[in-house]
């Protein structure tokens, strides 16, 4: 059974001993309509007028985090570890096997937002989960080996390192200036107009000042809001859809692999590290990050994910000892 282990040197949490279930060699796409029997039972689906699903969500066949696992926080000397409690869900974005997100209709993308909001709100009800991580990998270099468009939802018992850093730096900025860091970045970028890709009444797409990937682009609301799940206003949502579809078309002309990551507010639990006199609503600002991938950047760990290792260090130690040299 997998568990979560904390590296005392870097502070990283690692999923250790994760075993992927064997996939049947039928050759059929498990995400295509008519093959629902090849996946776990549906959690939520949005249906069309004909009664068929348009967007579908179900548990991952080989979950990295599992709801039925106990937390079991424990120590091994100076080391900390716990059960890989959480949730791992798959969202099939569209019925078409080959469509890319840039070719979605506005209705397609709006339905997808509905699904994401529904799952975030539902998973946040479980106070064991500190963060709901939603990302979409497109292309093999981004880690997607199944063509049918889908995304992952990970509900985790610990905060991802990247989100934790964003929260900490945003909070420091707010304590010093009583302003949102992201709002200040937006105001400067719009004023300078050096890195703004596109802009409309409610959203802006820009290449961040210290981009980590070629053509890395962020999409941010021009108004302050900490949570993507607040995106219910029709006019505001329409502006996001129009800007995002245009941006994805541009990016797909430059790269055939990228990751879209949603950064939204964490699940703040009373007494936790981020439960302070300053509200996350004041200093955090939700946004989307689009991270194109190439051979060089694909060699490195993405900060939006956890290290997931199939073999425990104890198993690795025994294997190494048994090797004859």
C-alpha positions as a printed NumPy array, in Angstrom:
array([[  0.   ,   0.   ,   0.   ],
       [  1.278,   3.473,  -0.89 ],
       [  1.936,   6.11 ,   1.733],
       [  2.968,   9.753,   1.898],
       [  6.492,  10.465,   3.139],
       [  8.009,  13.848,   3.92 ],
       [ 11.561,  14.637,   2.886],
       [ 12.949,  16.484,   5.939],
       [ 15.6  ,  18.217,   3.808],
       [ 13.471,  19.69 ,   0.992],
       [ 10.073,  19.59 ,   2.716],
       [  8.61 ,  17.703,  -0.281],
       [  5.935,  15.056,   0.24 ],
       [  6.356,  11.932,  -1.893],
       [  3.819,   9.202,  -2.697],
       [  5.902,   6.088,  -2.095],
       [  5.028,   2.557,  -3.19 ],
       [  2.321,   3.526,  -5.693],
       [  1.293,   0.552,  -7.844],
       [ -0.655,   1.135, -11.043],
       [ -3.38 ,  -1.379, -11.856],
       [ -2.876,  -3.481, -14.963],
       [ -4.811,  -2.182, -17.95 ],
       [ -6.707,  -4.705, -20.043],
       [ -5.362,  -5.027, -23.566],
       [ -8.673,  -4.66 , -25.392],
       [ -7.403,  -1.835, -27.553],
       [-10.606,   0.116, -26.888],
       [-10.536,   3.648, -25.499],
       [-12.144,   3.476, -22.034],
       [-13.215,   7.122, -22.29 ],
       [-15.207,   6.846, -25.519],
       [-19.033,   6.706, -25.379],
       [-20.213,   3.102, -25.159],
       [-17.166,   1.99 , -23.171],
       [-18.331,   3.218, -19.773],
       [-18.07 ,  -0.367, -18.491],
       [-14.284,  -0.074, -18.841],
       [-14.093,   2.629, -16.164],
       [-15.251,   2.855, -12.528],
       [-18.814,   3.974, -11.779],
       [-19.719,   7.545, -12.721],
       [-19.585,  10.147,  -9.952],
       [-21.15 ,  12.976, -11.93 ],
       [-22.077,  13.586, -15.539],
       [-23.589,  16.394, -17.575],
       [-25.998,  15.081, -20.183],
       [-27.18 ,  16.367, -23.542],
       [-30.728,  16.555, -24.844],
       [-30.508,  12.984, -26.141],
       [-29.679,  11.673, -22.661],
       [-26.063,  10.857, -23.491],
       [-23.268,  12.285, -21.386],
       [-21.298,  15.291, -22.605],
       [-18.857,  15.548, -19.68 ],
       [-18.246,  12.645, -17.323],
       [-16.399,  12.245, -14.   ],
       [-15.417,   8.984, -12.28 ],
       [-12.736,   7.684,  -9.865],
       [ -9.326,   6.936, -11.344],
       [ -8.689,   3.247, -11.985],
       [ -5.294,   3.514, -10.249],
       [ -5.777,   6.367,  -7.769],
       [ -2.723,   8.122,  -6.364],
       [ -4.873,   9.235,  -3.419],
       [ -7.813,   7.211,  -2.072],
       [-10.819,   8.251,   0.045],
       [-11.048,   4.958,   1.95 ],
       [ -7.469,   5.171,   3.266],
       [ -6.929,   6.296,   6.871],
       [ -4.7  ,   9.318,   7.529],
       [ -2.577,   7.447,  10.095],
       [ -0.164,  10.303,  10.708],
       [  2.878,   8.74 ,  12.314],
       [  6.596,   9.114,  12.863],
       [  9.537,   6.886,  12.091],
       [ 12.238,   8.491,  14.181],
       [ 12.673,  11.973,  12.744],
       [ 10.696,  11.069,   9.6  ],
       [  6.987,  11.825,   9.056],
       [  4.609,   9.746,   7.006],
       [  0.878,   9.22 ,   6.573],
       [ -1.627,   7.279,   4.502],
       [ -2.267,   8.472,   0.94 ],
       [ -5.777,   9.607,   1.888],
       [ -7.491,  11.865,  -0.633],
       [ -9.306,  11.498,  -3.922],
       [ -8.269,  10.987,  -7.523],
       [-10.914,  11.561, -10.163],
       [-10.866,  11.602, -13.962],
       [-12.97 ,  14.051, -15.973],
       [-13.591,  13.118, -19.619],
       [-13.897,  16.528, -21.236],
       [-15.735,  15.629, -24.439],
       [-17.334,  12.71 , -26.273],
       [-14.942,  13.139, -29.22 ],
       [-11.785,  11.022, -29.019],
       [ -9.583,  13.382, -31.033],
       [-10.82 ,  16.906, -30.349],
       [ -8.406,  19.318, -28.652],
       [ -9.478,  21.968, -26.14 ],
       [ -8.78 ,  24.758, -28.649],
       [-11.567,  23.332, -30.824],
       [-14.141,  23.157, -28.034],
       [-17.302,  25.184, -28.519],
       [-18.136,  27.836, -25.927],
       [-20.819,  25.507, -24.564],
       [-18.288,  22.663, -24.282],
       [-15.976,  24.779, -22.152],
       [-18.822,  26.164, -20.043],
       [-19.987,  22.63 , -19.229],
       [-16.446,  21.707, -18.251],
       [-16.306,  24.685, -15.87 ],
       [-19.597,  23.503, -14.354],
       [-18.082,  20.086, -13.729],
       [-14.934,  21.513, -12.136],
       [-16.94 ,  23.804,  -9.858],
       [-19.215,  20.942,  -8.813],
       [-16.279,  18.68 ,  -7.941],
       [-14.34 ,  21.401,  -6.07 ],
       [-17.34 ,  22.287,  -3.913],
       [-18.127,  18.634,  -3.223],
       [-14.552,  17.605,  -2.366],
       [-14.023,  20.644,  -0.132],
       [-16.737,  19.284,   2.148],
       [-14.219,  16.686,   3.32 ],
       [-12.007,  18.599,   5.749],
       [ -9.241,  15.991,   5.442],
       [ -8.494,  17.446,   2.013],
       [ -6.299,  20.559,   2.111],
       [ -6.265,  21.264,  -1.621],
       [ -8.148,  20.341,  -4.807],
       [ -5.672,  20.151,  -7.682],
       [ -7.101,  20.168, -11.225],
       [ -4.872,  19.78 , -14.267],
       [ -5.132,  18.748, -17.904],
       [ -2.167,  17.173, -19.703],
       [ -2.142,  17.427, -23.49 ],
       [  0.407,  15.382, -25.433],
       [  2.93 ,  12.714, -24.47 ],
       [  5.613,  15.185, -23.391],
       [  3.12 ,  16.522, -20.863],
       [  2.541,  13.   , -19.543],
       [ -0.688,  12.122, -21.36 ],
       [ -0.524,   8.773, -23.144],
       [ -4.278,   8.461, -23.755],
       [ -5.442,  10.651, -26.631],
       [ -9.051,  11.13 , -25.522],
       [ -9.217,  14.566, -23.814],
       [ -9.407,  14.194, -20.037],
       [ -8.195,  15.88 , -16.901],
       [ -7.267,  14.838, -13.368],
       [ -8.67 ,  16.037, -10.065],
       [ -6.522,  15.322,  -7.003],
       [ -7.814,  16.057,  -3.513],
       [ -4.756,  15.945,  -1.259],
       [ -4.245,  15.876,   2.53 ],
       [ -1.267,  18.2  ,   2.261],
       [ -0.738,  21.428,   0.324],
       [  1.194,  21.108,  -2.961],
       [  4.543,  22.862,  -2.679],
       [  3.817,  25.364,  -5.451],
       [  0.47 ,  26.41 ,  -3.928],
       [  2.021,  26.668,  -0.475],
       [  4.687,  29.021,  -1.846],
       [  2.086,  31.126,  -3.652],
       [  0.043,  31.443,  -0.471],
       [  3.06 ,  32.349,   1.649],
       [  4.432,  34.955,  -0.773],
       [  0.982,  36.445,  -1.385],
       [  0.383,  36.692,   2.336],
       [  3.747,  38.414,   2.943],
       [  2.954,  40.947,   0.219],
       [ -0.476,  41.614,   1.717],
       [  0.963,  42.053,   5.225],
       [  3.464,  44.61 ,   3.941],
       [  1.241,  46.56 ,   1.538],
       [ -2.358,  45.532,   2.289],
       [ -2.78 ,  44.706,  -1.383],
       [ -3.095,  41.498,  -3.362],
       [  0.204,  40.498,  -4.999],
       [ -1.532,  39.213,  -8.137],
       [ -3.571,  42.413,  -8.47 ],
       [ -0.333,  44.424,  -8.295],
       [  1.254,  42.183, -10.94 ],
       [ -1.787,  42.608, -13.182],
       [ -1.791,  46.38 , -12.847],
       [  1.903,  46.626, -13.739],
       [  1.691,  44.187, -16.655],
       [ -1.311,  45.963, -18.155],
       [  0.388,  49.354, -17.695],
       [  3.699,  48.226, -19.252],
       [  2.026,  46.065, -21.943],
       [  5.259,  44.119, -22.549],
       [  4.061,  40.614, -21.669],
       [  0.284,  40.838, -22.182],
       [ -0.862,  38.357, -24.844],
       [ -4.554,  39.249, -24.842],
       [ -7.018,  41.137, -22.686],
       [-10.743,  41.79 , -22.406],
       [-13.093,  43.375, -19.883],
       [-12.672,  40.714, -17.2  ],
       [ -9.531,  38.66 , -17.959],
       [ -5.953,  39.007, -19.096],
       [ -3.514,  36.448, -20.532],
       [  0.162,  37.166, -19.983],
       [  3.559,  35.519, -20.066],
       [  4.887,  35.748, -16.481],
       [  8.022,  37.828, -15.855],
       [ 10.049,  34.783, -14.708],
       [  8.537,  32.118, -16.984],
       [  9.69 ,  28.568, -16.204],
       [  8.646,  27.109, -19.565],
       [  8.81 ,  28.443, -23.15 ],
       [  5.481,  30.16 , -23.974],
       [  4.218,  29.706, -20.386],
       [  1.044,  31.78 , -20.083],
       [ -1.201,  32.698, -17.166],
       [ -4.857,  33.672, -17.354],
       [ -6.048,  35.851, -14.473],
       [ -9.291,  37.651, -13.654],
       [ -8.818,  41.423, -13.67 ],
       [-11.014,  41.621, -10.57 ],
       [ -9.894,  40.203,  -7.224],
       [-11.287,  36.762,  -6.388],
       [ -9.616,  33.865,  -4.574],
       [-11.784,  30.977,  -5.807],
       [-12.474,  29.638,  -9.294],
       [-15.667,  28.094,  -7.942],
       [-17.142,  31.616,  -7.657],
       [-17.215,  31.797, -11.466],
       [-21.   ,  31.823, -11.89 ],
       [-21.722,  35.162, -13.582],
       [-22.614,  34.495, -17.239],
       [-20.913,  37.588, -18.706],
       [-17.694,  37.042, -16.745],
       [-17.588,  33.361, -17.652],
       [-18.142,  34.185, -21.325],
       [-15.134,  36.524, -21.302],
       [-12.954,  33.759, -19.845],
       [-14.135,  31.221, -22.411],
       [-13.523,  33.518, -25.383],
       [-10.046,  34.501, -24.18 ],
       [ -9.024,  30.945, -23.247],
       [-10.143,  29.391, -26.549],
       [ -8.227,  32.043, -28.493],
       [ -5.132,  31.528, -26.322],
       [ -5.172,  27.733, -26.697],
       [ -5.363,  28.062, -30.489],
       [ -2.236,  30.209, -30.384],
       [ -0.379,  27.841, -28.06 ],
       [ -1.268,  24.722, -30.069],
       [  0.369,  26.317, -33.127],
       [  3.648,  26.523, -31.191],
       [  3.651,  23.247, -29.249],
       [  1.94 ,  19.863, -29.315],
       [  2.257,  19.303, -25.559],
       [  1.183,  21.43 , -22.631],
       [ -0.413,  21.284, -19.201],
       [ -3.274,  23.491, -17.999],
       [ -3.322,  23.862, -14.199],
       [ -5.993,  25.57 , -12.117],
       [ -4.754,  27.451,  -9.046],
       [ -7.69 ,  28.122,  -6.742],
       [ -8.099,  28.753,  -3.018],
       [ -7.177,  25.926,  -0.624],
       [ -9.54 ,  24.186,   1.752],
       [ -8.738,  26.206,   4.866],
       [ -9.27 ,  24.258,   8.077],
       [ -9.526,  26.088,  11.386],
       [ -6.222,  25.956,  13.233],
       [ -4.198,  25.17 ,  10.09 ],
       [ -1.061,  26.998,   8.97 ],
       [ -3.028,  29.335,   6.695],
       [ -5.868,  29.98 ,   9.179],
       [ -4.6  ,  33.349,  10.425],
       [ -5.866,  36.845,  11.117],
       [ -5.507,  37.527,   7.382],
       [ -8.097,  35.853,   5.176],
       [ -7.029,  33.9  ,   2.097],
       [ -9.863,  35.72 ,   0.334],
       [ -7.918,  38.949,   0.801],
       [ -4.499,  37.911,  -0.46 ],
       [ -4.97 ,  34.994,  -2.883],
       [ -6.058,  35.36 ,  -6.519],
       [ -7.161,  32.347,  -8.58 ],
       [ -5.669,  31.835, -12.023],
       [ -4.966,  29.314, -14.771],
       [ -1.418,  28.4  , -15.769],
       [ -0.687,  26.954, -19.21 ],
       [  2.702,  25.241, -19.243],
       [  3.941,  24.157, -22.699],
       [  6.319,  21.202, -22.66 ],
       [  9.426,  20.422, -24.69 ],
       [ 12.161,  17.798, -24.402],
       [ 14.255,  19.946, -22.075],
       [ 11.512,  21.042, -19.667],
       [  9.926,  17.573, -19.66 ],
       [ 12.977,  16.228, -17.841],
       [ 12.114,  18.143, -14.728],
       [  9.438,  17.777, -12.074],
       [  6.446,  20.064, -12.445],
       [  5.655,  22.003,  -9.299],
       [  1.922,  21.399,  -9.604],
       [  2.328,  17.645,  -9.016],
       [  3.727,  15.303,  -6.412],
       [  6.58 ,  12.89 ,  -6.911],
       [  4.931,   9.473,  -7.32 ],
       [  7.322,   6.524,  -6.936],
       [  6.337,   2.923,  -7.697],
       [  8.856,   1.326,  -5.353],
       [  9.498,   2.123,  -1.698],
       [ 13.055,   2.959,  -0.599],
       [ 13.045,  -0.233,   1.488],
       [ 12.216,  -2.323,  -1.592],
       [ 14.815,  -0.445,  -3.608],
       [ 17.433,  -1.09 ,  -0.905],
       [ 16.774,  -4.835,  -0.96 ],
       [ 16.894,  -4.948,  -4.771],
       [ 20.199,  -3.106,  -4.87 ],
       [ 21.708,  -5.385,  -2.23 ],
       [ 20.723,  -8.485,  -4.252],
       [ 22.504,  -7.317,  -7.408],
       [ 25.652,  -9.259,  -8.171],
       [ 28.568,  -7.16 ,  -9.364]])
